[in-house]
């Protein structure tokens, strides 16, 4: 694998990592499925153990009960095998999820920090997660005294301005 091929592959994997975040924040199951191989395995500690697609379904079922979510990925380290068809990565994840009470109003926020430790395979020209272990490093709950009004906070194709902007080049 040349240095240029490695850079291109790293960017493709990073794009998949960011696509995963978008799938969670925009509540898009199909987009989330596109990041995981059909035979993938996920170990999310006490929360979930099963397939990647089952993980997406479980996470998005939870996210549909929230007012808003925001996932950010940083400190991404990617390494390849000699053949260049397999990779491993460690990604720091920071998520902030605003929950609602029974009246539908904001009641508390969960801030989660963890690391996604992934095994990747290049299948049919696309990098896919085949195994994910989530290492929970620091999660806590905030009960704020005040919430600010949401703005441009759509989680669907009707209200979210990102669909219009990003869709320009589809």
N, C-alpha and C positions, 0 to 999 in steps of 0.2 A: 504494500500500500504506500503510494507516494505521499509526500507531505501535502500536496494539493488535494489528493483524494481524501486524505484524512480530514482536512479542513472542511471540505464539502460534506463529508459524512457527519462531522460534528455539528455543522449547521443544520443538517436535516434532522438529527436527533434533538437538537435544541428546539427546532420548530415543532416537533412532536410534543415535547415537554410543554411548550406554550399552548399548543392546541388542546392538550389535556386541561389546562387551567381555563381556557375559553369554554370548553364543554361544561365544566362545573359552573362557571359564573353565568353562562347563558342558558343553562339547563337544557343541554343538547345531548341526548343519549347517543345518537348515531355518531356525532363528532367524537365523543368519548370512546366509543367502540373502535374508531379508526386508529387509535393509538395503541391498542392492545391486540396481540395475536389471539385468534380464536381459542387456542389451547393454552393461553396464559394463566399464570397463577399469581394471586395476590395474598400477602400476609399483612394485614393491618392490625396485628396484635389482637387484643380482646374484642375489637370492633368487628372484624371480618376476616374470614379465610375462605377463599374460593377462586372463581375465575375472574379475569379482568372485566369481562362484560357484566358479570354479576356485581362486581365492585362498583362499576359505573351506575348500574341500576340502583343499588343500595344508597350510594352517595347522593344521587339526584333525587331519589324519593325524600331523603332528609332535606336537601337544599330547597325543594319545592315548599317546605314548611317555613322557610326563612324569608325575611323581607329583602335582604341583599347579602351577597357573598363577594369576596375579593380574594383571589389566590395569586400569590407572587412567587416566582422561582428565582433563586440566586445561587451563587457559588457552585456552578455546575462543573463537575469534573467528569471527563469522558475518556475511556481507554479502550483500545481495540485489540483483538487477537491478531496474530500474524497474517492470517488470510484476509482480514478486513471485512469479514461477513458477520462477526459477532462483536458486541461491545458491552461494557458495563459503565454505569454512571452513578454518581451520588449528587443529589440536588437538594438544596435547602429550600423548604417550602414555608411560607408565612401566609396564613389564611385568617381573615377576619369575617365572621359570619354574624349577622344581626338577626336575632330571633324575635318572633312576635308572640304576644300573649293571646288569650282566647278572644279578646276583642279586636285582634288584628293589629294592635299597636306594638311598637318596639318595646321590648321589655328587658333584654340583656344581650350582650355580645360575647361570643366566644372567640378568643384569639389563640390560634394554634401555630406552633412552630415544630416542624419535624423534618426528617430527611427521607426522601424517596431513594431507595437503593435498587437500581434497575439492571436487569439483564436484557439486552437487545439482540435481535437478529434481523439481518437484511433478508426480507422475503419478497420476491417478485419486485425488486427495486425499491422497496419501502422499509424503513426502519420501524420495527414494532417491539413493544415490551413483551417479553415472554415470561418474566418473573419480576415481581416487585415485592420488596420488604419495606414497610414503613417503620421508621424508628422515631417514636414520639419523644421529642426532647423537652418541650415546655408548652403546656396548654393551660390557659386560665380563663376565667369568666369575669366580665366587667358588668356591673349594674350601674349604668350611667345616671347622673342626676338630670341630664338634658341631652336630647337628640336634636341634631340639626335636620332641617327639612331635606328630604332627598331631592335631587335634581338630576335630570337626564339619566334616571336610574331605571331604565327598562331592561327586562330580562328576556325580551322576545323581539321578533322581527318588526313588531308594530311600533314600539316605543323606544327602542335602543338605537341611537344614532350611529353606532359602529357598524350596523348591518348595511346602512346606506353608503357609508364611507368605504368600508372594506369590499362591499359588493361591486364597486365601480370597475374592478379589474377581473371579475369572474368571467 
